[in-house]
Each structure stands twice: as C-alpha cells, then as structure tokens.
Amino acid sequence: MPIFNYQFSVKYTGVAQLVEHRSPKPSVVSSSLTSRANSSNKMNKVINYIKESYTELVHKVSWPTRKELANSAVVVLVASVIIASVVWLMDKGFENLMKTIYKML
C-alpha cells in the first residue's frame, strides 16, 4: 500500500480554453483566459513532475539495505578519524616549527 496516493484529478476543458480572445478595443490586448491557460499548464507540469519523482523514488531507486548502510557509515567514520588525525599532526608539526623559528629570532 503506497504511503502517498498520487492519483490527481486534472480537469481538461479542451483546446478552446487555449485560444486567445481579441477585443475590438485596441487598448485591450488579451483576456484572462490566456493567463489562466498558462498557469494551468504550469500547474500540470508541476503535478506531473511530482508524480514522476514519487514513482522514481518508490519503484526505480535501489535503496541500500540496513547492513550496507551500517558498513558505509563505519567507513565514513574511520575515514573521518584518519583525516582528522592527519590534520592534527600537521598542525602540531607546524606549531613546533614556528616555535623553533621564533626562538631563533
């Protein structure tokens, strides 16, 4: 049973909605039907993107098992400790080097 029900109902009103209606008055450029059609088209794209993302995450992505995840976490932890130790050793080495240089001056 899916956690998220991605059945959306989109009302399709046909091609007539996308036609721009011109006004006989020169000052009126376009009606609000065009802007409503554009915003509806953008909303449909967003909904379609969400549906496809959900489908990909649920059905197509290969998720690691708990054991694989634990092994990866241990590898990251060990690598972090090693890198931190190297940085600490370099810091102590430069600290001693600078102390020696300042004593000679």
Phi and psi restraints in degrees (range 20) as a CNS / XPLOR table:
assign (resid 1 and name C) (resid 2 and name N)
       (resid 2 and name CA) (resid 2 and name C) 1.0 -69.3 20.0 2
assign (resid 2 and name N) (resid 2 and name CA)
       (resid 2 and name C) (resid 3 and name N) 1.0 147.0 20.0 2
assign (resid 2 and name C) (resid 3 and name N)
       (resid 3 and name CA) (resid 3 and name C) 1.0 -72.0 20.0 2
assign (resid 3 and name N) (resid 3 and name CA)
       (resid 3 and name C) (resid 4 and name N) 1.0 -36.4 20.0 2
assign (resid 3 and name C) (resid 4 and name N)
       (resid 4 and name CA) (resid 4 and name C) 1.0 -118.1 20.0 2
assign (resid 4 and name N) (resid 4 and name CA)
       (resid 4 and name C) (resid 5 and name N) 1.0 121.8 20.0 2
assign (resid 4 and name C) (resid 5 and name N)
       (resid 5 and name CA) (resid 5 and name C) 1.0 -84.8 20.0 2
assign (resid 5 and name N) (resid 5 and name CA)
       (resid 5 and name C) (resid 6 and name N) 1.0 111.7 20.0 2
assign (resid 5 and name C) (resid 6 and name N)
       (resid 6 and name CA) (resid 6 and name C) 1.0 -100.5 20.0 2
assign (resid 6 and name N) (resid 6 and name CA)
       (resid 6 and name C) (resid 7 and name N) 1.0 29.0 20.0 2
assign (resid 6 and name C) (resid 7 and name N)
       (resid 7 and name CA) (resid 7 and name C) 1.0 -86.4 20.0 2
assign (resid 7 and name N) (resid 7 and name CA)
       (resid 7 and name C) (resid 8 and name N) 1.0 102.1 20.0 2
assign (resid 7 and name C) (resid 8 and name N)
       (resid 8 and name CA) (resid 8 and name C) 1.0 -103.1 20.0 2
assign (resid 8 and name N) (resid 8 and name CA)
       (resid 8 and name C) (resid 9 and name N) 1.0 144.2 20.0 2
assign (resid 8 and name C) (resid 9 and name N)
       (resid 9 and name CA) (resid 9 and name C) 1.0 -105.2 20.0 2
assign (resid 9 and name N) (resid 9 and name CA)
       (resid 9 and name C) (resid 10 and name N) 1.0 120.6 20.0 2
assign (resid 9 and name C) (resid 10 and name N)
       (resid 10 and name CA) (resid 10 and name C) 1.0 -112.2 20.0 2
assign (resid 10 and name N) (resid 10 and name CA)
       (resid 10 and name C) (resid 11 and name N) 1.0 126.0 20.0 2
assign (resid 10 and name C) (resid 11 and name N)
       (resid 11 and name CA) (resid 11 and name C) 1.0 -83.5 20.0 2
assign (resid 11 and name N) (resid 11 and name CA)
       (resid 11 and name C) (resid 12 and name N) 1.0 119.7 20.0 2
assign (resid 11 and name C) (resid 12 and name N)
       (resid 12 and name CA) (resid 12 and name C) 1.0 -103.1 20.0 2
assign (resid 12 and name N) (resid 12 and name CA)
       (resid 12 and name C) (resid 13 and name N) 1.0 119.3 20.0 2
assign (resid 12 and name C) (resid 13 and name N)
       (resid 13 and name CA) (resid 13 and name C) 1.0 -102.7 20.0 2
assign (resid 13 and name N) (resid 13 and name CA)
       (resid 13 and name C) (resid 14 and name N) 1.0 -0.5 20.0 2
assign (resid 13 and name C) (resid 14 and name N)
       (resid 14 and name CA) (resid 14 and name C) 1.0 100.5 20.0 2
assign (resid 14 and name N) (resid 14 and name CA)
       (resid 14 and name C) (resid 15 and name N) 1.0 180.0 20.0 2
assign (resid 14 and name C) (resid 15 and name N)
       (resid 15 and name CA) (resid 15 and name C) 1.0 -74.4 20.0 2
assign (resid 15 and name N) (resid 15 and name CA)
       (resid 15 and name C) (resid 16 and name N) 1.0 -26.3 20.0 2
assign (resid 15 and name C) (resid 16 and name N)
       (resid 16 and name CA) (resid 16 and name C) 1.0 -59.8 20.0 2
assign (resid 16 and name N) (resid 16 and name CA)
       (resid 16 and name C) (resid 17 and name N) 1.0 -28.3 20.0 2
assign (resid 16 and name C) (resid 17 and name N)
       (resid 17 and name CA) (resid 17 and name C) 1.0 -68.6 20.0 2
assign (resid 17 and name N) (resid 17 and name CA)
       (resid 17 and name C) (resid 18 and name N) 1.0 -28.4 20.0 2
assign (resid 17 and name C) (resid 18 and name N)
       (resid 18 and name CA) (resid 18 and name C) 1.0 -82.1 20.0 2
assign (resid 18 and name N) (resid 18 and name CA)
       (resid 18 and name C) (resid 19 and name N) 1.0 -9.8 20.0 2
assign (resid 18 and name C) (resid 19 and name N)
       (resid 19 and name CA) (resid 19 and name C) 1.0 -77.0 20.0 2
assign (resid 19 and name N) (resid 19 and name CA)
       (resid 19 and name C) (resid 20 and name N) 1.0 133.0 20.0 2
assign (resid 19 and name C) (resid 20 and name N)
       (resid 20 and name CA) (resid 20 and name C) 1.0 -85.0 20.0 2
assign (resid 20 and name N) (resid 20 and name CA)
       (resid 20 and name C) (resid 21 and name N) 1.0 131.3 20.0 2
assign (resid 20 and name C) (resid 21 and name N)
       (resid 21 and name CA) (resid 21 and name C) 1.0 -97.4 20.0 2
assign (resid 21 and name N) (resid 21 and name CA)
       (resid 21 and name C) (resid 22 and name N) 1.0 127.6 20.0 2
assign (resid 21 and name C) (resid 22 and name N)
       (resid 22 and name CA) (resid 22 and name C) 1.0 -94.9 20.0 2
assign (resid 22 and name N) (resid 22 and name CA)
       (resid 22 and name C) (resid 23 and name N) 1.0 143.5 20.0 2
assign (resid 22 and name C) (resid 23 and name N)
       (resid 23 and name CA) (resid 23 and name C) 1.0 -96.4 20.0 2
assign (resid 23 and name N) (resid 23 and name CA)
       (resid 23 and name C) (resid 24 and name N) 1.0 145.4 20.0 2
assign (resid 23 and name C) (resid 24 and name N)
       (resid 24 and name CA) (resid 24 and name C) 1.0 -67.2 20.0 2
assign (resid 24 and name N) (resid 24 and name CA)
       (resid 24 and name C) (resid 25 and name N) 1.0 -18.0 20.0 2
assign (resid 24 and name C) (resid 25 and name N)
       (resid 25 and name CA) (resid 25 and name C) 1.0 -80.9 20.0 2
assign (resid 25 and name N) (resid 25 and name CA)
       (resid 25 and name C) (resid 26 and name N) 1.0 130.4 20.0 2
assign (resid 25 and name C) (resid 26 and name N)
       (resid 26 and name CA) (resid 26 and name C) 1.0 -67.1 20.0 2
assign (resid 26 and name N) (resid 26 and name CA)
       (resid 26 and name C) (resid 27 and name N) 1.0 -22.5 20.0 2
assign (resid 26 and name C) (resid 27 and name N)
       (resid 27 and name CA) (resid 27 and name C) 1.0 -77.3 20.0 2
assign (resid 27 and name N) (resid 27 and name CA)
       (resid 27 and name C) (resid 28 and name N) 1.0 -22.1 20.0 2
assign (resid 27 and name C) (resid 28 and name N)
       (resid 28 and name CA) (resid 28 and name C) 1.0 -92.1 20.0 2
assign (resid 28 and name N) (resid 28 and name CA)
       (resid 28 and name C) (resid 29 and name N) 1.0 115.0 20.0 2
assign (resid 28 and name C) (resid 29 and name N)
       (resid 29 and name CA) (resid 29 and name C) 1.0 -85.9 20.0 2
assign (resid 29 and name N) (resid 29 and name CA)
       (resid 29 and name C) (resid 30 and name N) 1.0 -51.1 20.0 2
assign (resid 29 and name C) (resid 30 and name N)
       (resid 30 and name CA) (resid 30 and name C) 1.0 -149.2 20.0 2
assign (resid 30 and name N) (resid 30 and name CA)
       (resid 30 and name C) (resid 31 and name N) 1.0 166.8 20.0 2
assign (resid 30 and name C) (resid 31 and name N)
       (resid 31 and name CA) (resid 31 and name C) 1.0 -95.3 20.0 2
assign (resid 31 and name N) (resid 31 and name CA)
       (resid 31 and name C) (resid 32 and name N) 1.0 176.5 20.0 2
assign (resid 31 and name C) (resid 32 and name N)
       (resid 32 and name CA) (resid 32 and name C) 1.0 -79.4 20.0 2
assign (resid 32 and name N) (resid 32 and name CA)
       (resid 32 and name C) (resid 33 and name N) 1.0 -8.6 20.0 2
assign (resid 32 and name C) (resid 33 and name N)
       (resid 33 and name CA) (resid 33 and name C) 1.0 -63.6 20.0 2
assign (resid 33 and name N) (resid 33 and name CA)
       (resid 33 and name C) (resid 34 and name N) 1.0 -37.6 20.0 2
assign (resid 33 and name C) (resid 34 and name N)
       (resid 34 and name CA) (resid 34 and name C) 1.0 -65.3 20.0 2
assign (resid 34 and name N) (resid 34 and name CA)
       (resid 34 and name C) (resid 35 and name N) 1.0 -44.8 20.0 2
assign (resid 34 and name C) (resid 35 and name N)
       (resid 35 and name CA) (resid 35 and name C) 1.0 -66.8 20.0 2
assign (resid 35 and name N) (resid 35 and name CA)
       (resid 35 and name C) (resid 36 and name N) 1.0 -35.5 20.0 2
assign (resid 35 and name C) (resid 36 and name N)
       (resid 36 and name CA) (resid 36 and name C) 1.0 -67.3 20.0 2
assign (resid 36 and name N) (resid 36 and name CA)
       (resid 36 and name C) (resid 37 and name N) 1.0 -38.3 20.0 2
assign (resid 36 and name C) (resid 37 and name N)
       (resid 37 and name CA) (resid 37 and name C) 1.0 -66.2 20.0 2
assign (resid 37 and name N) (resid 37 and name CA)
       (resid 37 and name C) (resid 38 and name N) 1.0 -40.5 20.0 2
assign (resid 37 and name C) (resid 38 and name N)
       (resid 38 and name CA) (resid 38 and name C) 1.0 -65.4 20.0 2
assign (resid 38 and name N) (resid 38 and name CA)
       (resid 38 and name C) (resid 39 and name N) 1.0 -42.7 20.0 2
assign (resid 38 and name C) (resid 39 and name N)
       (resid 39 and name CA) (resid 39 and name C) 1.0 -69.2 20.0 2
assign (resid 39 and name N) (resid 39 and name CA)
       (resid 39 and name C) (resid 40 and name N) 1.0 -34.1 20.0 2
assign (resid 39 and name C) (resid 40 and name N)
       (resid 40 and name CA) (resid 40 and name C) 1.0 -66.9 20.0 2
assign (resid 40 and name N) (resid 40 and name CA)
       (resid 40 and name C) (resid 41 and name N) 1.0 -39.6 20.0 2
assign (resid 40 and name C) (resid 41 and name N)
       (resid 41 and name CA) (resid 41 and name C) 1.0 -64.7 20.0 2
assign (resid 41 and name N) (resid 41 and name CA)
       (resid 41 and name C) (resid 42 and name N) 1.0 -41.3 20.0 2
assign (resid 41 and name C) (resid 42 and name N)
       (resid 42 and name CA) (resid 42 and name C) 1.0 -65.0 20.0 2
assign (resid 42 and name N) (resid 42 and name CA)
       (resid 42 and name C) (resid 43 and name N) 1.0 -40.1 20.0 2
assign (resid 42 and name C) (resid 43 and name N)
       (resid 43 and name CA) (resid 43 and name C) 1.0 -64.8 20.0 2
assign (resid 43 and name N) (resid 43 and name CA)
       (resid 43 and name C) (resid 44 and name N) 1.0 -39.6 20.0 2
assign (resid 43 and name C) (resid 44 and name N)
       (resid 44 and name CA) (resid 44 and name C) 1.0 -63.3 20.0 2
assign (resid 44 and name N) (resid 44 and name CA)
       (resid 44 and name C) (resid 45 and name N) 1.0 -37.5 20.0 2
assign (resid 44 and name C) (resid 45 and name N)
       (resid 45 and name CA) (resid 45 and name C) 1.0 -65.5 20.0 2
assign (resid 45 and name N) (resid 45 and name CA)
       (resid 45 and name C) (resid 46 and name N) 1.0 -41.7 20.0 2
assign (resid 45 and name C) (resid 46 and name N)
       (resid 46 and name CA) (resid 46 and name C) 1.0 -64.5 20.0 2
assign (resid 46 and name N) (resid 46 and name CA)
       (resid 46 and name C) (resid 47 and name N) 1.0 -45.1 20.0 2
assign (resid 46 and name C) (resid 47 and name N)
       (resid 47 and name CA) (resid 47 and name C) 1.0 -62.9 20.0 2
assign (resid 47 and name N) (resid 47 and name CA)
       (resid 47 and name C) (resid 48 and name N) 1.0 -42.8 20.0 2
assign (resid 47 and name C) (resid 48 and name N)
       (resid 48 and name CA) (resid 48 and name C) 1.0 -62.9 20.0 2
assign (resid 48 and name N) (resid 48 and name CA)
       (resid 48 and name C) (resid 49 and name N) 1.0 -40.7 20.0 2
assign (resid 48 and name C) (resid 49 and name N)
       (resid 49 and name CA) (resid 49 and name C) 1.0 -61.3 20.0 2
assign (resid 49 and name N) (resid 49 and name CA)
       (resid 49 and name C) (resid 50 and name N) 1.0 -43.7 20.0 2
assign (resid 49 and name C) (resid 50 and name N)
       (resid 50 and name CA) (resid 50 and name C) 1.0 -64.2 20.0 2
assign (resid 50 and name N) (resid 50 and name CA)
       (resid 50 and name C) (resid 51 and name N) 1.0 -42.9 20.0 2
assign (resid 50 and name C) (resid 51 and name N)
       (resid 51 and name CA) (resid 51 and name C) 1.0 -60.6 20.0 2
assign (resid 51 and name N) (resid 51 and name CA)
       (resid 51 and name C) (resid 52 and name N) 1.0 -47.4 20.0 2
assign (resid 51 and name C) (resid 52 and name N)
       (resid 52 and name CA) (resid 52 and name C) 1.0 -65.5 20.0 2
assign (resid 52 and name N) (resid 52 and name CA)
       (resid 52 and name C) (resid 53 and name N) 1.0 -38.7 20.0 2
assign (resid 52 and name C) (resid 53 and name N)
       (resid 53 and name CA) (resid 53 and name C) 1.0 -63.7 20.0 2
assign (resid 53 and name N) (resid 53 and name CA)
       (resid 53 and name C) (resid 54 and name N) 1.0 -44.4 20.0 2
assign (resid 53 and name C) (resid 54 and name N)
       (resid 54 and name CA) (resid 54 and name C) 1.0 -62.2 20.0 2
assign (resid 54 and name N) (resid 54 and name CA)
       (resid 54 and name C) (resid 55 and name N) 1.0 -46.1 20.0 2
assign (resid 54 and name C) (resid 55 and name N)
       (resid 55 and name CA) (resid 55 and name C) 1.0 -61.0 20.0 2
assign (resid 55 and name N) (resid 55 and name CA)
       (resid 55 and name C) (resid 56 and name N) 1.0 -42.3 20.0 2
assign (resid 55 and name C) (resid 56 and name N)
       (resid 56 and name CA) (resid 56 and name C) 1.0 -65.2 20.0 2
assign (resid 56 and name N) (resid 56 and name CA)
       (resid 56 and name C) (resid 57 and name N) 1.0 -44.3 20.0 2
assign (resid 56 and name C) (resid 57 and name N)
       (resid 57 and name CA) (resid 57 and name C) 1.0 -66.0 20.0 2
assign (resid 57 and name N) (resid 57 and name CA)
       (resid 57 and name C) (resid 58 and name N) 1.0 -35.5 20.0 2
assign (resid 57 and name C) (resid 58 and name N)
       (resid 58 and name CA) (resid 58 and name C) 1.0 -83.2 20.0 2
assign (resid 58 and name N) (resid 58 and name CA)
       (resid 58 and name C) (resid 59 and name N) 1.0 -41.7 20.0 2
assign (resid 58 and name C) (resid 59 and name N)
       (resid 59 and name CA) (resid 59 and name C) 1.0 -107.4 20.0 2
assign (resid 59 and name N) (resid 59 and name CA)
       (resid 59 and name C) (resid 60 and name N) 1.0 -25.8 20.0 2
assign (resid 59 and name C) (resid 60 and name N)
       (resid 60 and name CA) (resid 60 and name C) 1.0 -106.6 20.0 2
assign (resid 60 and name N) (resid 60 and name CA)
       (resid 60 and name C) (resid 61 and name N) 1.0 -24.3 20.0 2
assign (resid 60 and name C) (resid 61 and name N)
       (resid 61 and name CA) (resid 61 and name C) 1.0 -78.2 20.0 2
assign (resid 61 and name N) (resid 61 and name CA)
       (resid 61 and name C) (resid 62 and name N) 1.0 135.1 20.0 2
assign (resid 61 and name C) (resid 62 and name N)
       (resid 62 and name CA) (resid 62 and name C) 1.0 -93.8 20.0 2
assign (resid 62 and name N) (resid 62 and name CA)
       (resid 62 and name C) (resid 63 and name N) 1.0 101.5 20.0 2
assign (resid 62 and name C) (resid 63 and name N)
       (resid 63 and name CA) (resid 63 and name C) 1.0 -84.0 20.0 2
assign (resid 63 and name N) (resid 63 and name CA)
       (resid 63 and name C) (resid 64 and name N) 1.0 143.0 20.0 2
assign (resid 63 and name C) (resid 64 and name N)
       (resid 64 and name CA) (resid 64 and name C) 1.0 -71.9 20.0 2
assign (resid 64 and name N) (resid 64 and name CA)
       (resid 64 and name C) (resid 65 and name N) 1.0 153.8 20.0 2
assign (resid 64 and name C) (resid 65 and name N)
       (resid 65 and name CA) (resid 65 and name C) 1.0 -76.4 20.0 2
assign (resid 65 and name N) (resid 65 and name CA)
       (resid 65 and name C) (resid 66 and name N) 1.0 170.4 20.0 2
assign (resid 65 and name C) (resid 66 and name N)
       (resid 66 and name CA) (resid 66 and name C) 1.0 -63.1 20.0 2
assign (resid 66 and name N) (resid 66 and name CA)
       (resid 66 and name C) (resid 67 and name N) 1.0 -37.9 20.0 2
assign (resid 66 and name C) (resid 67 and name N)
       (resid 67 and name CA) (resid 67 and name C) 1.0 -66.2 20.0 2
assign (resid 67 and name N) (resid 67 and name CA)
       (resid 67 and name C) (resid 68 and name N) 1.0 -44.9 20.0 2
assign (resid 67 and name C) (resid 68 and name N)
       (resid 68 and name CA) (resid 68 and name C) 1.0 -61.5 20.0 2
assign (resid 68 and name N) (resid 68 and name CA)
       (resid 68 and name C) (resid 69 and name N) 1.0 -39.5 20.0 2
assign (resid 68 and name C) (resid 69 and name N)
       (resid 69 and name CA) (resid 69 and name C) 1.0 -65.6 20.0 2
assign (resid 69 and name N) (resid 69 and name CA)
       (resid 69 and name C) (resid 70 and name N) 1.0 -42.0 20.0 2
assign (resid 69 and name C) (resid 70 and name N)
       (resid 70 and name CA) (resid 70 and name C) 1.0 -64.8 20.0 2
assign (resid 70 and name N) (resid 70 and name CA)
       (resid 70 and name C) (resid 71 and name N) 1.0 -42.1 20.0 2
assign (resid 70 and name C) (resid 71 and name N)
       (resid 71 and name CA) (resid 71 and name C) 1.0 -62.3 20.0 2
assign (resid 71 and name N) (resid 71 and name CA)
       (resid 71 and name C) (resid 72 and name N) 1.0 -42.8 20.0 2
assign (resid 71 and name C) (resid 72 and name N)
       (resid 72 and name CA) (resid 72 and name C) 1.0 -64.2 20.0 2
assign (resid 72 and name N) (resid 72 and name CA)
       (resid 72 and name C) (resid 73 and name N) 1.0 -38.7 20.0 2
assign (resid 72 and name C) (resid 73 and name N)
       (resid 73 and name CA) (resid 73 and name C) 1.0 -64.6 20.0 2
assign (resid 73 and name N) (resid 73 and name CA)
       (resid 73 and name C) (resid 74 and name N) 1.0 -39.6 20.0 2
assign (resid 73 and name C) (resid 74 and name N)
       (resid 74 and name CA) (resid 74 and name C) 1.0 -65.1 20.0 2
assign (resid 74 and name N) (resid 74 and name CA)
       (resid 74 and name C) (resid 75 and name N) 1.0 -42.1 20.0 2
assign (resid 74 and name C) (resid 75 and name N)
       (resid 75 and name CA) (resid 75 and name C) 1.0 -60.6 20.0 2
assign (resid 75 and name N) (resid 75 and name CA)
       (resid 75 and name C) (resid 76 and name N) 1.0 -44.5 20.0 2
assign (resid 75 and name C) (resid 76 and name N)
       (resid 76 and name CA) (resid 76 and name C) 1.0 -64.2 20.0 2
assign (resid 76 and name N) (resid 76 and name CA)
       (resid 76 and name C) (resid 77 and name N) 1.0 -42.2 20.0 2
assign (resid 76 and name C) (resid 77 and name N)
       (resid 77 and name CA) (resid 77 and name C) 1.0 -62.4 20.0 2
assign (resid 77 and name N) (resid 77 and name CA)
       (resid 77 and name C) (resid 78 and name N) 1.0 -46.4 20.0 2
assign (resid 77 and name C) (resid 78 and name N)
       (resid 78 and name CA) (resid 78 and name C) 1.0 -63.9 20.0 2
assign (resid 78 and name N) (resid 78 and name CA)
       (resid 78 and name C) (resid 79 and name N) 1.0 -43.8 20.0 2
assign (resid 78 and name C) (resid 79 and name N)
       (resid 79 and name CA) (resid 79 and name C) 1.0 -62.8 20.0 2
assign (resid 79 and name N) (resid 79 and name CA)
       (resid 79 and name C) (resid 80 and name N) 1.0 -39.2 20.0 2
assign (resid 79 and name C) (resid 80 and name N)
       (resid 80 and name CA) (resid 80 and name C) 1.0 -64.3 20.0 2
assign (resid 80 and name N) (resid 80 and name CA)
       (resid 80 and name C) (resid 81 and name N) 1.0 -41.4 20.0 2
assign (resid 80 and name C) (resid 81 and name N)
       (resid 81 and name CA) (resid 81 and name C) 1.0 -65.8 20.0 2
assign (resid 81 and name N) (resid 81 and name CA)
       (resid 81 and name C) (resid 82 and name N) 1.0 -41.5 20.0 2
assign (resid 81 and name C) (resid 82 and name N)
       (resid 82 and name CA) (resid 82 and name C) 1.0 -62.8 20.0 2
assign (resid 82 and name N) (resid 82 and name CA)
       (resid 82 and name C) (resid 83 and name N) 1.0 -47.2 20.0 2
assign (resid 82 and name C) (resid 83 and name N)
       (resid 83 and name CA) (resid 83 and name C) 1.0 -64.6 20.0 2
assign (resid 83 and name N) (resid 83 and name CA)
       (resid 83 and name C) (resid 84 and name N) 1.0 -41.6 20.0 2
assign (resid 83 and name C) (resid 84 and name N)
       (resid 84 and name CA) (resid 84 and name C) 1.0 -62.7 20.0 2
assign (resid 84 and name N) (resid 84 and name CA)
       (resid 84 and name C) (resid 85 and name N) 1.0 -39.0 20.0 2
assign (resid 84 and name C) (resid 85 and name N)
       (resid 85 and name CA) (resid 85 and name C) 1.0 -65.5 20.0 2
assign (resid 85 and name N) (resid 85 and name CA)
       (resid 85 and name C) (resid 86 and name N) 1.0 -41.3 20.0 2
assign (resid 85 and name C) (resid 86 and name N)
       (resid 86 and name CA) (resid 86 and name C) 1.0 -63.1 20.0 2
assign (resid 86 and name N) (resid 86 and name CA)
       (resid 86 and name C) (resid 87 and name N) 1.0 -44.8 20.0 2
assign (resid 86 and name C) (resid 87 and name N)
       (resid 87 and name CA) (resid 87 and name C) 1.0 -63.5 20.0 2
assign (resid 87 and name N) (resid 87 and name CA)
       (resid 87 and name C) (resid 88 and name N) 1.0 -40.7 20.0 2
assign (resid 87 and name C) (resid 88 and name N)
       (resid 88 and name CA) (resid 88 and name C) 1.0 -63.7 20.0 2
assign (resid 88 and name N) (resid 88 and name CA)
       (resid 88 and name C) (resid 89 and name N) 1.0 -43.1 20.0 2
assign (resid 88 and name C) (resid 89 and name N)
       (resid 89 and name CA) (resid 89 and name C) 1.0 -64.1 20.0 2
assign (resid 89 and name N) (resid 89 and name CA)
       (resid 89 and name C) (resid 90 and name N) 1.0 -41.4 20.0 2
assign (resid 89 and name C) (resid 90 and name N)
       (resid 90 and name CA) (resid 90 and name C) 1.0 -63.3 20.0 2
assign (resid 90 and name N) (resid 90 and name CA)
       (resid 90 and name C) (resid 91 and name N) 1.0 -41.6 20.0 2
assign (resid 90 and name C) (resid 91 and name N)
       (resid 91 and name CA) (resid 91 and name C) 1.0 -62.3 20.0 2
assign (resid 91 and name N) (resid 91 and name CA)
       (resid 91 and name C) (resid 92 and name N) 1.0 -45.5 20.0 2
assign (resid 91 and name C) (resid 92 and name N)
       (resid 92 and name CA) (resid 92 and name C) 1.0 -65.3 20.0 2
assign (resid 92 and name N) (resid 92 and name CA)
       (resid 92 and name C) (resid 93 and name N) 1.0 -38.6 20.0 2
assign (resid 92 and name C) (resid 93 and name N)
       (resid 93 and name CA) (resid 93 and name C) 1.0 -62.8 20.0 2
assign (resid 93 and name N) (resid 93 and name CA)
       (resid 93 and name C) (resid 94 and name N) 1.0 -46.3 20.0 2
assign (resid 93 and name C) (resid 94 and name N)
       (resid 94 and name CA) (resid 94 and name C) 1.0 -67.2 20.0 2
assign (resid 94 and name N) (resid 94 and name CA)
       (resid 94 and name C) (resid 95 and name N) 1.0 -34.2 20.0 2
assign (resid 94 and name C) (resid 95 and name N)
       (resid 95 and name CA) (resid 95 and name C) 1.0 -62.9 20.0 2
assign (resid 95 and name N) (resid 95 and name CA)
       (resid 95 and name C) (resid 96 and name N) 1.0 -46.6 20.0 2
assign (resid 95 and name C) (resid 96 and name N)
       (resid 96 and name CA) (resid 96 and name C) 1.0 -65.3 20.0 2
assign (resid 96 and name N) (resid 96 and name CA)
       (resid 96 and name C) (resid 97 and name N) 1.0 -38.8 20.0 2
assign (resid 96 and name C) (resid 97 and name N)
       (resid 97 and name CA) (resid 97 and name C) 1.0 -61.4 20.0 2
assign (resid 97 and name N) (resid 97 and name CA)
       (resid 97 and name C) (resid 98 and name N) 1.0 -45.2 20.0 2
assign (resid 97 and name C) (resid 98 and name N)
       (resid 98 and name CA) (resid 98 and name C) 1.0 -67.6 20.0 2
assign (resid 98 and name N) (resid 98 and name CA)
       (resid 98 and name C) (resid 99 and name N) 1.0 -38.0 20.0 2
assign (resid 98 and name C) (resid 99 and name N)
       (resid 99 and name CA) (resid 99 and name C) 1.0 -61.3 20.0 2
assign (resid 99 and name N) (resid 99 and name CA)
       (resid 99 and name C) (resid 100 and name N) 1.0 -41.6 20.0 2
assign (resid 99 and name C) (resid 100 and name N)
       (resid 100 and name CA) (resid 100 and name C) 1.0 -64.8 20.0 2
assign (resid 100 and name N) (resid 100 and name CA)
       (resid 100 and name C) (resid 101 and name N) 1.0 -43.4 20.0 2
assign (resid 100 and name C) (resid 101 and name N)
       (resid 101 and name CA) (resid 101 and name C) 1.0 -63.8 20.0 2
assign (resid 101 and name N) (resid 101 and name CA)
       (resid 101 and name C) (resid 102 and name N) 1.0 -43.6 20.0 2
assign (resid 101 and name C) (resid 102 and name N)
       (resid 102 and name CA) (resid 102 and name C) 1.0 -68.0 20.0 2
assign (resid 102 and name N) (resid 102 and name CA)
       (resid 102 and name C) (resid 103 and name N) 1.0 -31.1 20.0 2
assign (resid 102 and name C) (resid 103 and name N)
       (resid 103 and name CA) (resid 103 and name C) 1.0 -68.9 20.0 2
assign (resid 103 and name N) (resid 103 and name CA)
       (resid 103 and name C) (resid 104 and name N) 1.0 -33.8 20.0 2
assign (resid 103 and name C) (resid 104 and name N)
       (resid 104 and name CA) (resid 104 and name C) 1.0 -72.6 20.0 2
assign (resid 104 and name N) (resid 104 and name CA)
       (resid 104 and name C) (resid 105 and name N) 1.0 -23.8 20.0 2
